């Protein structure tokens, strides 16, 4: 059964179809939220709240975009609401797969990842979201524009700013020359 059929069934009250949709998008959504928040506990809270909102509002979803895009939009808004009410969260060290070269390269990769996540987390969430949606999640400019409710030109300028900022911070920290 395809996504459209699952959506139709879920909107008719088929709990199994809704569960399948949520399960199929869980890891994708979780990865996005972890990168946005930089905090495993907060990301779990945002993830659970996003899933709950999706369940409660499934009948409001209109399939002009992918279901995963709708979930990302809900998660982004949920995180935005959290930021309005709370202080920014602490950085986490996401688990990395062991790269070629064993423990030494794994350690280097973890340090580099932590540095890059630190740079990303120092950006305002609007800019960080554009970068993560484009480079980690693979969304197109039009989709990002829809998720973040901003013009495509704004998406492009935020992404350009992010890349320049990340490169300058990496240069400043001696990560690149």
N, C-alpha and C positions, 0 to 999 in steps of 0.2 A: 504494500500500500504506500503510495507516494505522500509527500508532505501535504499537498492540497486535500487529498482524500482524508488524511488523518485530521487535518484542521476541521474539515466539514463534520466529521464524526465527533470530534471533541466539542464543537460548538452545539451539537445535538445532545450533548450530555454523556457521551461515551468516555468513561473515565480511563479505560485502557488505552484509547487513542491519545488522550491528553497526556497520560503517563509516558507513552512512547515518544511523543514530541519533546517532552521535558527531558527525558533520559537521553535522547539523541543529541540534545544541545547542551547538556550539563557541563561536560568537560571544557567545551569551547567557551561557554559563559564564565565558568570558574577561572580559566586562564586569563580572560580579559579583566575580571574583577580583581584578581590577585595583583596583576600588573598596575592597575589603576590605584589601588589602595596601598599596596606595599605592606599589608598587615594581614596575616592569616586569620586572626580572629574576626577582624572587621570584615574581611572578604567573605567569610562564612555567613555573617549576619546579613550582608548586602545580598549574597546569593540566595539565602532563604527568603528574604523579603521580596526579592525579584520573582522568585518562583511562586510565592503566594500571590503577588499581584497579577502574575500571568494567569494563574488558575482562576482568580476572582474576576478577571477582565477578559477571559478568552472570547467571549461573545462580542467584544469591542474590536477585536483584531480583524482587519480587512486585508486580505492577502495581496496587496499591491507590492509588498516587499517580502523577503524571506522571514520565516518565523524567528530565526536566530537574530535577524536585524531588529525585530520588535523586542526581543528579550534584551539585547544590548542597549536599546533605547531606554527600556524600563530600568535596567541596572545603572545606566548613566544618570538618569534622573534621581534614582534612589540615593546614589552616592552624592550627587549634587545637594540633595536635601540634607544628608548627613553632614556635609561640609559646612552648610549654613549654620547648623546647630552645634558643631563640635570643632575641636582643633585638629589640624592635620595629624595623620598617624605615623608611626615609626616604620622604618624600612625593615623588610624581611629578607632572608636569604632563601630564595626559592631553590628547591632541589634540582640539581643538574644531573643529567645522565653522564656517565664516565666517558670522557672524550678519548680519542686515540692518544697513546703516550702515557697512560696510567695516572697514578696519584699526583705527580708533579703538575701535569697539565690540567688535571681536575682542579687543583688548588688555584692555579693561575686563572682558569676559567671562572671559578667562583668569585675570586677577587675582582676580576674585570666585570662580571655580571653585577656584583654588588655595587661597584662604582657607577656603572651605567644606570642601574635602577635608582641609585642615589641622585644622579643628575636628573633623571626623568621625574622623580618625586619632588625635586626642587622647583619644577615648573608648575604654573597654575593648572588646575585640572582640565580646563578647556583646551589648553595647548597639549597637555599630556595625552588627553583622550584622542585627539586627532592623530598624534604620532602612533599610539598603540593600535588604534583602529586600522590605520593604513599599513604599518609595518609588521605588526604582530598578528593581526586578525585578517589582513588582506582585503579590507573593504575598499571600494572605489570611492572617488571624491563625492559622487552624487549620493551614495549610501551614507557616507559620513555626514554630509550636509543634512540629510533627513534625520539621522539619529540625533544630531546635536542641535537641530533647529536653527541652522545658520546658513547663509549663502555659500555657494561653492567657492567664491573668491576668498571668503573668510577662512574656509578650510585650507585652501592653498597657502594663504599668507601665514596661518598658524603653523602649518607643516614646515614651511620655509624657515620661519623663526626657530622652531624646535631643532631642526637639523643644524642650523648655524650655531645655536646655543650649545647643543650637545657636542659638536665638534670643538668649539672654543673651550668648553669645560674640559674635554678630554685632552686638548693641547695644554691647557693650564696645569692639569694634573700629571702631565708627562706620559699620558697613555698613548698618544700619537705625536708624531713630529710634523 
